[in-house]
Amino acid sequence: MDVLSITRTTGNIVLSRGGVIRGITNWGTFLLPKPARKQGAIYNQGHYFILRFDSSAQTQHAVRRTLGLDPRMIRYSVVKMGSKLEEIADVAGKAEWESQRTT
């Protein structure tokens, strides 16, 4: 499964560089907000997952580079949750989202 492989690769980058994985949430397949083009193909659906991690800026750069070069990734985001331990101490490992799922 592509999602498992992408998640494993990304997680290994974080762990091998001294980062910490807080949690992984698999949201499943949903319609994209708008059609997306990648390598000449048009995609209407995408598989959403969240990998919550703590790491250095260099590790985040390596994660962004890896995801950007992976042809299986249509789009990705890396979101900074905070700069200090006090800001991120209560951030849960699981991210909830309620929506209608496509089949």
C-alpha distances in whole Angstrom, upper triangle without the diagonal:
4,6,6,6,9,10,11,13,15,16,17,19,20,21,22,25,26,25,24,20,22,19,16,15,13,15,12,13,16,19,20,23,24,22,21,21,19,20,22,20,20,18,19,16,14,11,13,13,16,16,20,22,25,26,28,29,28,25,24,25,22,19,21,21,18,16,19,18,14,14,11,13,16,18,18,21,22,25,28,29,32,34,35,34,36,35,31,32,32,28,26,22,21,21,22,22,24,23,22,19,18,17
4,5,5,6,8,10,11,12,14,15,17,18,20,21,23,25,23,22,19,21,18,15,15,12,14,12,12,16,18,18,21,22,20,18,18,16,17,19,17,18,15,17,14,12,10,12,12,14,15,19,20,23,24,26,26,25,22,21,22,19,16,17,18,14,12,15,14,11,11,7,9,12,14,15,18,19,22,25,26,30,31,33,33,35,33,29,31,31,27,25,22,21,21,22,22,23,23,22,19,18,17
4,5,5,6,8,10,11,12,14,15,17,18,20,21,23,21,20,16,18,15,11,11,9,11,9,11,14,16,16,19,21,20,18,19,17,19,21,19,19,16,17,14,10,7,9,8,11,11,15,17,20,21,24,24,23,20,19,20,18,15,16,17,14,12,15,15,12,12,9,9,12,13,13,15,17,19,22,23,26,28,30,29,32,29,26,27,27,23,21,18,17,17,18,18,20,20,20,17,17,17
4,6,5,6,9,10,10,12,14,15,16,18,20,21,19,18,15,17,14,11,11,10,13,12,13,17,20,20,23,24,23,22,22,20,22,24,22,22,20,21,17,14,11,12,10,12,11,15,16,20,21,23,24,23,20,19,21,19,15,17,18,15,13,17,17,14,15,12,12,15,16,15,17,18,21,23,24,27,29,30,29,31,29,26,27,26,23,21,17,17,17,19,20,22,22,22,19,19,19
4,5,5,6,9,10,11,12,14,15,16,19,20,19,18,16,18,16,13,14,13,16,15,16,19,21,21,24,25,24,22,22,19,20,23,21,22,20,21,19,15,13,14,12,14,13,16,17,20,20,23,23,22,18,18,19,17,14,16,16,12,12,15,14,11,13,10,11,15,16,15,18,18,21,23,25,28,29,31,30,32,31,27,28,28,25,23,20,19,20,22,23,25,25,25,22,22,22
4,5,5,6,8,10,11,13,14,15,17,19,17,17,14,17,15,12,13,12,15,14,15,18,20,19,22,23,22,19,19,17,18,21,20,20,18,20,17,14,11,12,10,11,10,14,15,18,18,20,20,19,16,15,16,14,11,12,13,9,8,11,11,8,11,8,8,12,13,12,14,15,18,20,22,25,26,28,28,30,28,25,26,26,23,22,18,18,18,21,21,24,24,24,21,21,22
4,6,5,6,8,10,11,12,14,16,17,15,14,11,13,11,8,10,10,13,13,15,18,20,20,22,24,23,21,22,20,21,24,23,23,20,21,18,15,12,11,8,9,7,11,12,15,16,18,19,18,15,14,16,14,11,13,14,11,10,14,14,12,14,12,11,14,14,12,14,14,16,18,19,22,24,26,25,27,25,22,23,23,20,18,15,15,15,18,19,22,22,23,21,21,22
4,6,5,6,9,10,10,12,14,15,14,14,11,14,12,10,13,13,16,16,18,21,24,23,26,27,27,24,25,22,23,26,25,26,23,25,22,18,15,15,12,12,10,13,13,16,16,19,20,19,15,15,17,14,12,15,15,12,12,16,16,13,16,14,14,17,17,15,17,16,19,21,22,24,25,27,25,28,27,23,24,25,22,20,16,17,18,21,22,25,26,27,24,25,25
4,5,5,6,9,10,11,13,15,14,14,13,16,15,13,15,15,18,18,20,22,25,23,26,27,26,23,23,21,21,25,24,25,23,25,22,19,16,16,14,14,11,14,13,16,15,17,18,16,13,13,14,11,9,12,12,9,9,13,12,11,14,13,13,16,16,14,16,15,18,20,22,24,25,27,26,29,27,24,25,26,23,22,18,19,20,23,24,27,28,29,26,26,27
4,5,5,6,9,10,11,13,11,12,10,13,13,11,14,14,17,18,19,21,24,22,24,26,25,22,23,20,21,25,24,25,22,24,21,18,16,14,12,11,8,11,10,13,12,14,15,14,10,10,11,9,6,9,10,8,8,12,12,11,14,13,12,15,14,12,13,12,15,16,18,20,21,23,23,25,24,21,22,23,20,19,16,17,18,21,22,25,26,27,25,26,26
4,5,5,6,8,10,11,9,9,7,10,10,9,13,14,17,18,21,23,25,24,26,28,28,25,26,24,25,28,27,28,25,27,24,20,17,16,13,11,8,10,8,11,11,14,15,14,11,11,14,11,9,12,14,11,12,15,16,15,18,16,15,19,18,15,15,13,16,17,18,20,21,22,21,24,22,19,20,21,18,17,14,15,17,20,22,25,26,28,26,27,27
4,5,5,6,8,10,9,10,10,13,13,13,16,17,21,21,24,26,28,27,30,31,30,28,28,25,26,30,29,30,27,29,26,23,20,19,16,15,12,13,11,13,12,14,16,14,11,12,14,11,10,13,14,11,13,16,16,15,18,18,17,21,20,17,18,16,19,19,21,22,23,24,23,26,25,22,23,24,21,20,17,19,21,24,26,29,30,31,29,30,30
4,6,5,6,9,8,10,10,14,15,15,18,19,22,23,25,27,29,27,29,30,30,27,27,24,25,28,28,29,27,29,27,23,21,19,17,15,12,13,11,12,10,11,13,11,7,9,10,7,7,11,11,9,11,14,14,14,18,17,16,20,19,16,16,14,17,17,19,20,20,22,22,25,24,21,22,24,21,21,18,20,21,25,26,30,31,32,30,31,32
4,6,5,7,5,7,7,11,12,13,16,18,21,23,25,26,29,27,29,30,30,27,28,26,27,31,30,30,28,30,27,23,21,19,16,14,10,10,7,8,7,9,11,10,6,8,10,9,8,11,13,11,13,16,17,16,20,19,18,21,19,16,15,13,15,15,16,17,17,19,18,21,20,17,18,20,18,18,15,17,19,22,24,28,29,31,30,31,32
4,5,5,5,6,7,11,13,14,17,19,23,24,27,29,31,30,32,33,33,31,31,29,30,33,33,33,31,32,30,26,23,22,18,16,12,12,9,10,9,11,14,13,9,12,14,12,11,15,16,14,16,19,20,19,23,22,21,24,23,19,19,16,18,18,19,19,19,20,19,22,22,18,19,21,19,19,16,18,20,24,26,30,31,33,31,33,33
4,6,7,10,11,15,16,17,21,22,26,27,29,31,33,32,34,35,35,32,32,29,30,34,33,34,32,34,32,28,25,24,21,19,15,16,13,12,11,12,14,12,9,12,14,11,12,15,16,14,16,19,19,19,23,22,22,25,24,21,21,18,20,20,21,22,21,22,21,25,24,22,22,24,22,22,19,22,24,27,30,33,34,36,34,35,36
4,6,9,11,15,17,18,22,24,26,28,30,32,34,32,34,35,35,32,32,29,30,34,34,35,33,34,32,29,26,25,22,19,16,15,12,11,8,8,11,9,6,10,12,10,11,14,15,14,16,19,19,20,23,23,22,25,24,21,20,17,19,18,19,19,18,19,19,23,22,20,21,23,21,22,19,22,24,28,30,33,35,37,35,36,37
4,7,10,13,16,17,21,24,26,28,31,33,35,33,35,36,37,34,34,32,33,37,36,37,35,36,34,30,27,25,22,19,16,14,11,9,7,8,12,11,9,12,14,13,13,16,18,17,19,21,22,22,26,26,24,27,25,22,21,18,19,17,18,18,17,17,16,20,20,18,18,21,19,20,18,21,23,27,29,33,35,37,35,37,38
4,7,10,12,14,18,20,23,25,28,29,32,30,31,33,34,31,32,30,31,35,34,34,32,33,31,27,25,22,19,16,12,11,7,6,4,7,10,11,8,10,13,12,11,15,16,16,17,20,21,21,25,24,22,25,23,19,18,15,15,14,15,15,14,15,14,17,17,14,15,18,16,16,14,17,19,23,25,29,31,33,32,34,35
4,6,9,12,15,18,21,23,26,28,31,29,31,33,34,31,33,31,32,36,35,35,32,33,30,26,23,21,17,14,11,9,6,5,7,10,13,14,11,12,15,15,13,16,19,18,18,21,23,22,26,24,23,25,23,20,18,15,15,14,14,15,15,15,13,16,16,13,13,15,13,13,11,14,17,20,23,27,29,31,30,32,33
4,6,8,12,14,17,20,23,25,27,26,28,30,31,29,30,28,31,34,32,32,29,30,27,23,20,17,14,11,7,6,4,7,9,12,15,16,12,12,16,15,13,16,18,17,17,20,22,21,24,22,20,23,21,17,16,14,14,14,14,15,16,17,15,18,17,13,13,15,12,11,8,11,14,17,20,23,25,28,26,28,29
4,7,10,14,16,19,22,24,27,26,27,30,31,29,31,30,32,35,33,33,30,30,27,23,20,17,14,10,8,5,5,7,11,14,17,18,15,15,18,18,15,18,21,20,19,22,24,23,26,24,22,24,22,18,17,14,14,14,12,14,16,16,13,15,15,11,11,11,9,8,5,8,11,14,17,21,23,26,25,27,29
4,7,10,13,16,19,21,24,23,25,28,29,27,29,28,30,33,31,30,27,27,24,20,17,14,11,8,6,5,7,10,13,17,19,20,17,16,19,19,16,18,21,19,18,21,23,22,24,22,20,22,20,17,16,14,14,15,14,16,18,19,17,18,17,13,13,13,10,8,4,6,9,12,15,18,21,23,22,24,25
4,7,10,12,15,17,21,20,22,25,26,24,26,25,27,30,28,27,24,24,20,17,14,11,7,6,5,6,9,13,15,19,20,21,17,16,19,18,15,17,20,18,16,19,21,19,21,19,17,19,18,15,15,14,14,16,15,18,21,22,20,22,20,16,17,16,13,10,7,6,8,11,13,17,18,20,19,21,22
4,6,9,13,14,18,18,20,23,24,23,25,24,27,29,27,26,22,21,18,15,11,9,6,5,7,8,12,15,18,21,22,24,20,19,21,21,17,18,21,19,17,20,22,20,22,18,17,18,17,15,15,15,15,17,16,20,22,23,22,23,21,18,18,17,14,11,8,6,6,8,10,13,15,17,15,17,19
4,6,9,11,15,16,18,21,21,21,23,22,25,27,24,23,19,19,15,12,8,7,4,7,9,11,15,18,21,24,25,25,22,20,23,22,18,19,22,19,17,20,21,19,20,16,15,16,16,14,15,16,17,20,19,23,25,27,25,27,24,21,22,20,17,15,12,9,9,10,10,13,13,15,12,14,15
4,7,8,12,13,15,18,19,19,22,22,25,26,23,21,18,16,13,10,7,5,5,8,11,13,17,21,23,26,26,27,24,22,24,24,20,20,23,21,18,20,23,20,20,17,15,16,15,14,15,16,17,20,20,23,26,28,27,28,25,22,23,21,18,16,14,10,9,8,8,9,10,11,9,11,13
4,7,10,12,15,17,17,17,20,20,23,24,21,19,15,14,10,8,5,5,7,10,13,16,20,23,25,28,28,29,26,24,26,25,21,21,23,21,18,20,22,19,19,15,14,15,15,15,16,18,20,23,23,27,30,31,30,31,29,26,27,25,22,19,17,14,13,12,11,12,11,11,8,9,10
4,7,9,12,14,14,15,17,17,20,21,18,16,12,10,7,5,4,6,9,13,16,19,22,26,27,30,30,30,27,25,26,26,22,22,24,22,18,20,21,18,18,14,13,13,14,14,17,19,21,24,25,28,31,33,33,34,31,28,30,28,24,22,20,17,16,15,13,13,11,10,7,6,8
4,6,9,11,12,13,16,17,20,21,17,15,11,9,6,6,6,7,11,14,17,20,23,27,29,31,30,31,29,26,27,27,23,22,24,23,19,20,22,20,19,16,14,13,13,14,16,19,20,24,24,28,31,33,33,34,31,28,30,28,25,23,21,18,16,14,12,12,9,8,6,5,8
4,6,8,9,11,14,16,19,19,16,12,9,6,4,6,9,10,14,16,20,22,26,29,30,33,31,32,30,27,28,28,25,23,25,24,20,21,23,21,19,16,15,13,13,15,17,20,21,25,26,30,33,35,35,36,32,30,32,31,27,26,24,21,19,17,14,14,11,10,8,7,10
4,5,6,8,11,13,17,17,14,11,8,6,5,6,9,10,13,16,19,21,24,27,28,30,29,30,28,25,25,26,22,20,22,22,18,18,20,19,17,15,13,10,10,12,14,18,19,23,24,27,30,33,33,34,31,29,31,30,26,25,24,21,18,18,15,15,13,12,11,10,13
4,7,9,13,15,19,19,16,13,11,8,9,10,12,12,15,17,21,22,25,28,29,31,29,30,29,25,26,27,24,21,24,24,20,19,22,21,20,18,16,12,12,13,15,18,19,22,23,27,30,33,33,34,30,29,31,30,26,26,25,22,19,18,15,15,13,13,13,13,16
4,6,10,13,17,16,14,10,9,7,9,11,14,14,18,20,23,25,28,30,31,32,30,31,30,27,27,27,25,22,24,24,20,19,21,21,19,18,15,12,12,14,16,20,21,24,26,29,32,35,36,37,33,31,34,33,29,29,28,26,23,22,19,19,16,16,16,15,18
4,7,10,13,12,10,6,6,5,8,10,14,15,18,21,24,26,29,31,32,33,31,32,30,27,27,27,24,22,23,23,19,18,20,19,16,15,14,10,11,15,17,21,22,26,28,31,34,37,38,39,35,33,36,35,31,31,29,27,24,24,21,21,19,18,17,15,17
4,7,10,10,8,6,5,7,9,9,13,14,17,19,22,24,26,29,29,30,28,28,27,24,23,24,21,19,19,19,16,14,16,15,13,13,11,7,8,12,15,18,21,24,26,30,32,35,36,37,34,32,35,34,30,30,28,27,24,24,22,23,20,20,18,17,19
4,7,6,6,5,6,9,11,12,15,17,19,22,24,26,28,30,30,31,29,28,27,25,23,23,21,19,19,19,16,14,15,14,11,12,11,8,10,13,16,20,23,26,29,32,34,37,38,39,36,34,37,37,33,33,31,29,27,27,25,26,24,23,22,20,21
4,6,5,7,8,11,13,12,15,16,19,21,22,25,27,29,28,29,27,26,25,23,21,21,19,17,16,16,13,11,11,11,8,9,9,6,9,12,16,19,22,25,28,31,33,36,37,39,36,34,37,36,32,32,30,29,27,28,26,27,25,25,23,21,22
4,6,9,11,14,16,15,18,19,22,24,25,28,29,31,30,31,28,27,26,24,23,22,20,18,17,16,15,12,11,11,8,10,11,9,12,15,19,22,25,28,31,34,35,39,40,42,39,37,39,39,35,35,33,32,30,31,29,31,29,28,26,24,25
4,7,10,13,16,16,19,21,24,26,27,31,32,34,34,34,32,31,30,28,26,25,24,22,20,20,18,16,15,15,11,13,13,12,14,18,21,24,28,31,34,37,38,42,43,44,41,39,42,42,38,37,35,34,32,33,30,32,29,28,26,24,24
4,7,10,12,13,16,19,21,24,26,29,31,33,33,34,32,31,30,28,26,26,24,22,21,20,18,16,16,15,11,11,12,10,13,17,20,24,27,30,33,36,38,41,42,43,40,38,41,40,36,35,33,32,30,30,28,29,26,25,23,20,21
4,7,9,11,15,17,20,23,25,28,30,33,33,34,32,32,30,28,27,27,24,22,22,21,18,17,18,16,13,13,13,10,12,16,19,23,25,29,31,35,37,40,41,42,39,37,40,39,35,34,32,30,28,28,25,26,23,22,20,17,18
4,6,7,11,13,17,20,22,25,28,31,31,32,31,31,29,26,26,25,23,21,21,20,17,16,17,15,13,11,11,8,11,14,17,21,23,27,29,32,35,38,38,40,36,34,37,35,32,31,29,27,24,24,22,22,19,18,16,14,15
4,7,11,13,16,19,22,25,28,31,32,34,32,32,30,28,28,28,25,23,24,23,19,19,20,18,16,14,13,10,12,15,18,22,23,27,29,32,35,38,38,39,36,34,36,35,31,30,28,26,23,22,20,20,16,15,13,11,13
4,7,9,13,16,19,22,25,29,30,32,31,31,29,26,26,26,23,21,23,21,18,18,20,17,15,13,12,10,11,14,17,20,22,26,27,30,33,36,36,37,34,31,34,32,28,27,25,22,20,19,17,17,14,13,11,8,10
4,6,10,13,16,19,22,25,26,28,27,28,25,23,23,23,19,18,20,18,15,15,17,14,13,10,9,8,9,11,14,17,19,23,24,27,30,33,33,34,31,28,30,29,25,24,22,19,17,17,15,16,14,14,11,10,12
4,7,10,13,16,19,23,24,27,26,26,24,21,22,22,18,18,19,17,14,16,17,14,14,10,9,9,10,11,13,16,18,22,22,26,29,31,31,32,29,26,28,27,23,21,19,16,15,15,14,15,14,14,11,10,12
4,7,10,13,16,20,21,24,24,24,22,19,21,20,17,16,19,17,14,16,18,15,16,12,10,10,10,9,11,13,15,18,19,22,25,27,27,28,25,23,24,23,19,18,16,13,11,12,11,13,12,13,11,12,14
4,7,10,13,17,18,21,21,22,19,17,19,18,15,15,18,16,13,16,18,15,17,13,11,13,11,10,11,12,13,16,17,20,23,25,24,25,23,20,21,20,17,15,12,10,9,11,11,14,14,16,14,15,16
4,6,10,13,15,18,18,20,17,14,17,17,13,14,17,16,13,16,18,17,18,16,13,15,13,10,10,10,10,13,13,17,19,21,20,22,19,16,18,17,13,12,9,8,7,10,11,14,16,18,16,18,20
4,6,10,12,15,16,17,14,12,15,15,11,13,16,14,12,15,18,16,19,16,14,16,14,11,10,9,10,12,12,16,18,19,18,20,18,15,16,16,13,11,8,9,9,13,14,18,19,21,20,22,23
4,7,10,13,15,16,13,12,15,15,12,14,17,16,15,18,20,19,22,20,17,19,17,13,12,9,9,10,10,12,15,16,15,16,14,11,13,13,9,9,6,8,9,13,15,18,20,23,22,24,26
4,6,10,12,13,10,9,13,13,11,13,16,15,15,18,20,20,23,21,19,21,18,15,13,10,10,10,10,12,13,14,13,15,14,11,12,13,10,11,8,11,12,16,19,22,24,27,26,28,29
4,7,10,12,9,9,13,13,12,14,17,17,17,19,22,22,25,24,22,24,21,17,15,11,11,9,9,10,10,11,10,13,12,9,11,13,11,12,11,14,15,19,21,25,27,30,29,31,33
4,7,8,6,7,10,11,10,12,15,15,16,18,20,21,24,24,21,24,21,17,15,12,12,10,11,12,11,12,12,15,15,12,14,16,15,16,14,17,18,22,24,28,30,33,31,33,35
4,5,5,6,9,10,11,13,14,16,17,18,20,21,25,25,23,25,22,19,16,13,13,11,13,12,11,12,13,17,16,14,16,19,17,19,18,21,22,25,27,31,33,35,34,36,38
4,5,5,6,9,10,11,12,14,15,16,18,20,24,24,21,23,20,17,15,11,12,10,13,12,11,14,15,18,17,16,18,21,19,21,20,22,22,26,27,31,32,35,34,35,37
4,5,5,6,9,10,11,12,14,15,17,19,22,23,21,23,20,17,16,13,15,13,16,16,15,17,18,22,20,19,21,24,22,23,22,24,24,28,29,33,34,36,35,36,38
4,5,5,6,9,10,11,12,14,15,17,20,21,19,21,19,16,14,11,13,13,15,16,15,17,18,21,20,18,20,22,20,21,19,21,22,25,27,31,32,34,32,33,35
4,5,5,6,9,10,11,12,14,15,19,19,16,18,16,13,11,8,10,10,13,14,13,16,17,20,18,16,19,21,18,19,17,19,19,23,24,28,29,31,30,31,33
4,5,5,6,9,10,10,12,14,18,19,16,18,16,13,12,10,12,12,16,16,16,19,20,23,21,20,23,24,21,23,21,23,22,26,27,30,31,33,31,32,34
4,5,5,6,9,10,11,12,16,17,15,18,16,13,13,11,14,15,18,19,19,21,22,25,24,21,24,26,23,23,21,23,23,26,27,31,31,33,31,32,33
4,5,5,6,8,10,11,14,15,12,15,13,10,10,9,12,13,16,18,18,21,21,24,22,20,22,23,20,21,18,19,19,23,24,27,28,29,27,28,30
4,6,5,6,9,10,13,14,11,13,11,8,8,7,11,13,16,18,18,21,23,25,23,21,24,25,21,22,20,21,20,23,23,27,27,29,27,27,29
4,6,5,6,9,12,13,12,14,12,11,11,11,15,16,20,21,21,24,26,28,26,24,27,28,25,25,23,24,24,26,27,30,30,31,29,29,31
4,5,5,6,10,11,10,13,12,11,12,12,16,18,21,23,23,26,26,29,27,25,27,28,25,25,22,23,23,25,26,29,29,30,28,28,29
4,5,5,8,9,6,9,8,7,9,10,14,16,19,22,23,26,26,29,26,24,26,27,23,23,20,21,20,23,23,26,25,26,24,24,25
4,6,8,9,7,9,8,8,10,11,15,18,21,23,24,27,28,31,28,26,29,29,26,26,24,24,23,25,24,27,27,28,26,25,27
4,6,9,8,10,11,11,14,15,19,21,24,26,27,30,31,33,31,29,31,32,29,29,26,26,25,28,27,30,29,30,28,27,28
4,5,6,9,10,11,14,15,19,22,24,27,28,31,31,34,31,29,31,32,28,27,25,24,24,26,25,28,27,28,25,24,25
4,5,7,10,12,15,18,21,24,27,30,31,34,34,37,34,32,34,34,30,30,27,26,25,27,26,28,27,27,24,23,23
4,6,9,11,15,17,20,24,26,29,30,33,33,36,33,30,32,32,28,27,24,23,23,24,23,25,24,24,21,19,20
4,6,7,11,13,17,20,22,25,27,30,30,32,30,27,30,29,26,25,22,21,20,22,21,23,22,22,20,19,20
4,7,11,14,17,21,23,26,28,31,32,33,30,28,31,30,26,26,24,22,21,22,20,22,20,21,18,17,19
4,7,11,13,17,19,23,25,28,29,30,27,25,28,27,24,23,21,20,18,20,18,21,19,20,19,18,20
4,7,10,14,16,19,21,24,25,26,23,21,24,24,20,20,18,18,16,18,17,20,19,21,19,20,22
4,6,10,12,15,18,21,22,23,20,18,21,21,17,18,17,16,14,17,16,19,20,22,21,22,24
4,7,10,12,14,17,18,20,17,15,18,19,15,16,15,16,14,17,17,21,22,24,23,25,27
4,6,9,12,15,16,17,14,12,16,16,13,14,14,15,13,16,16,20,21,24,24,25,28
4,6,8,11,12,14,11,10,13,14,11,14,14,16,15,18,19,22,24,27,27,29,32
4,7,9,10,11,8,6,10,11,8,11,12,14,13,16,17,21,23,26,27,29,32
4,6,8,8,5,6,9,11,10,13,14,17,16,19,21,24,27,30,30,33,35
4,7,9,7,8,11,13,12,16,17,20,19,23,25,28,30,34,34,36,39
4,5,5,7,9,12,12,15,17,20,20,23,26,29,32,35,35,38,40
4,5,5,6,9,10,13,15,18,19,22,25,28,31,35,35,37,40
4,6,5,8,10,13,16,19,19,22,25,28,31,34,35,38,40
4,6,7,8,12,14,17,17,19,22,25,28,32,32,35,37
4,6,5,9,11,13,14,17,20,23,26,29,30,32,35
4,6,8,11,14,15,18,21,24,27,31,31,34,36
4,6,9,12,13,15,18,21,24,28,28,32,34
4,7,9,9,12,15,19,22,25,25,28,31
4,5,7,10,13,17,20,23,23,26,28
4,7,10,13,17,20,22,22,25,26
4,7,10,13,16,19,18,21,23
4,7,10,13,16,16,19,21
4,7,10,13,14,17,19
4,6,10,11,14,17
4,7,9,13,16
4,6,10,13
4,7,10
4,7
4
